[in-house]
Amino acid sequence: MSSYNNSPKHSKPSGPPLVATRLLDQVRERLRYMHYSLQTEKSYVYWIKFFVRWHGRLGTMRHPREMGQLEVEAFLTMLATERRVSTSTHRQALSALLYLYKEVIRQDLPWLQEIGRPIPTKRIPSVLTREEMQAILTLMTGETGLLARLLYGTGMRRNETLTLRVKDIDFDRHARRDRGIERRHHLYEQRLQRALKNAVSQAGIAKPVSVHTLRHSFATHLLQAGTDIRTVQELLGHSDVSTTMIYTHVLKVAAGGTTSPLDSLLPAQ
């Protein structure tokens, strides 16, 4: 039995009547008429087929027209809880079903727009300790060593560092001029990544480390040293301070090893 109203409103046509008679062919026909990419077509067809087959796994195959809110919610819940798909994958599946009902079946189902999408979780970035940072920089020499020091010492992004030129630096003001133009890398990114990976391995560091980790470490160490969040935001070039606030979460994670200021006033035991 359908779990939505037996007389759903039909959405406004966004193209000519469909010629194809089979559901998936209808999906393809409408997508091509609306000039969707081939990749989107493959993705939507996959999720719609998965949706129909998943509900027909017990033997009774039903047309999506005969299914509704309960079936869609059950399918999306399964993806999130059993398959544990990523937020972007879950959103892709929902978009496919939205398209199916609105553009192919042409049923205006407001509840489908209201189905909750998973809230993206902010990952706490991997950050090196000062000791780990020192060990890595000691092991990195030459051009890649210089680049690593620039990344950690300034908090610049990888591309900003790889495209930096001497003429971009204002030595009088101790600042970098932002030219705002894209330029080709003179040093290949792979060289820096390889050198950093080797240094991390030699230093015996087990945590995941990428070139961007040096920027994360720059921001975190500044906050640990007492630099205010607005200054760190400006140095990192974040337009919104909420982006910078992720580093305060890093500090909370590491707070277990924080030394109380009282400890410095008491004699050693």
N, C-alpha and C positions, 0 to 999 in steps of 0.2 A: 504494500500500500504506500502511496505517496505520502511524504511527511510535510508537504506544503499544501497550500490552498488548491482545491481542485480547479479553480478558475484563475490561474495566474495572469497578471497583466503581461501583454506582449510588448517588448521593447521596440522602439522606433527602428525600422529597417535601416541598415547602414550599407546596403548594397542590393543588387538585383536578386530575385528569387534564385535559390540554389538549384542547380541542375542535377548534381550527384544525389544518389538515393541512400548510399551507405554512410553511416555516421562519420567515420574517420575521413572519408573522401569529402564529405561536406565541410569538415574542419579545414582540410587542406585547401579546398576551393575558396572558402571565405578568407583564409589567411593570405592566399596569393592575390585575391582581388584587392585586399587592403595593403598589399606590398610589404608584408612581414618578411623577415629574413628567413633563409632556409634553416638556419640553426634554431630559430624560434619555432618554426613549423615542426621540426623534428622533436623539439622539447615538448610542445603542447600536445602533439599526437601521442607521445610516450605517456604523459601523465593522464590524459583522458582514457587511453587504453588501460593503463594501470588501474584507474579508478573503477572502470566498468568490470574488469576481470577480478579485482579484489572483492567486490561485492557479489560477484558470481562464483566465487571460489567454492561455495557449498552446493553448487549444481544449478542454480537458477540465475540465468543471465537476464538483466533488466536494462532497458534503455534509460539513459540519464533523465529523460522526460518523466519517467516513472519513479524517479528518486528525488530526494529533496534535502532539506537542511540536516536532518539526522544522519543521512548517509554521507554527506559532504563532511560534516564535523567528525564523524567516526573515522573517515579516511585520513583527514588531516591530523587527527589525534594519533592514529596509528603511526604516521610518518614521524611525528615528533617524539613519541614515547617508545615505540618498538624499534623503528628503523633509526631513530636518533639522527635524523638528517640535519644539516646545517640550516641556519636561519634563511640564507639565500635560496637554498633548495626548497625549503618549505614555502617560501614566498612564490617561487616559480610554479609549484604545483597549484597553489591557490589561484595564481594569475591564469593558469590554463583552464581551470574550472570556471572562473569568472567569464572568460572568453567564450567557453562552450555554451553556457547558459544565456549570455547576453547576445552574442553575435551569431551563433549557429542555431540553437533551439529557440532563441529570441523570447525568452521569458524574463520578465523584470522581477527579480527576486531580491528585494532590499536586504534580506537577512544575510545574503552571501557577501555583501559589502561589509557587514558588521562582524563577520567571523574574525575572531582575534588572531592576529599574526604574532608569531613569537617575537618577544622583545630581544633585540640583539644584546648580547652580554659583552661588556667591555673586558677584554683580556688585559690582565695585569702584565705589563711588559717585563721582559727579562732584563735585569740590571746587574752590572758587575760591582763588586765591592771595590774600595780604593786599592786594596792589596792586589786583587785580581787584575785591576786596570794597570797597576804599576808593572806587574809581571808580564802582561801582554806587550806593553809599550817597550819594555826592556828587550823583548825578543824580536820586535819588529824594527828593521833598519832600512836605510835607503829611502827610495821614493815612497814605498808603501808605509814605511814607518812614519814619514813626514805626514802623509795623508791621515793616518790613524791619529796622530797627535792633533791635527787640525780638527778632525771630527770630534774628538773628545774635548779638546781645549776650547772650541767655539760653539759646539752644538749645531753646526751646519748640517744640512741634509746631504745625503750622499752625492746627488747630482750637483749641488752647489759646490761641493768640495772638488769633484772631478773636473769641473769646468772653470775653477778659479784661476785667474792670471795675476801676475804681479801688478799689472796696471789697474786691477780691480781694488787694490788695497790703498787706502789713504793713510800713509804712514804718519802724517802729522796729527791726525785725529784718532789714530789707532782703530780704524774702522774699515769695513768693507763696503765698497760702492755696489749698490744693487742695480745692475744694468737691465735686468728684466728681460733678457733675450736668451733664447736657446742656442747653445753652441755644442759642437762635437767634443766628445771626450778625447783628450790626448792620451790619457792612460785608461786602459781597459778596466772596466769594473771587475772583471773576473780575476785580474791580478791581485787587486786589493782583497777581495773575498778569500782567495786562496791563501794569501799571506796571513790574513787574520785567522783563518781556520787552522793553519799550521801552528801559529803562536798559541792559540787556545789549547790545542792538543798538547803541545810541549809544556804548557803551564799546568797541565793536569786539571783543567776546568771542565766540569761535567755538564754544566747548564747550557742551554741553547744560546749561541752568540752569533749575531749577524752584524753587518756594518752598521745597521741602524741602532744596535744595542749601545754603541758608543754615544750616540745622541741621547738615548734614554739615560745612560749613566751620567752624562753631563748635567742634565736637568735634575736628576735625583740628588746628586752630590751637592749641587748648588742649594737645594732646599735643605739638605742635611746641615749645610754650613750656615743656615739662617737667612739666605736670600729670600726676599718676599716673592709671593706667587706672581704678582703683576710684572715684576722685573724678569722673572723666568719666562713668562708668557711672551714678553717683548723680544727677549733674546732668541726664543724658539720660532718667532714669527707666527704664533697662533692668533687667529682673528678672534677666537672665543676663549675666554679663560677656562671654560668647562673642559676644553680639550687638555689644558695644562693640568687640571685638577687630578687627572689619572695618576700623576706622580705622587700625589698625597696618599693615594691608596697603596702605592709601592712602599712608602714610608711606614704605613700602618702594618703592612705585612712583615716588614723588617723590625718592627718596634720591640720585638721580644729581646733583641740584643742591645737596646738603648740603655745608655748609662745615665743614671739619675744625677742631676747637678749636685745633689747632697753628697754623692760619693766623693767628689773632688774636695770636699771640705772636711772629710773624716780621715783620720790616720789609717794607714793600711793595717789590716789585721794579720 
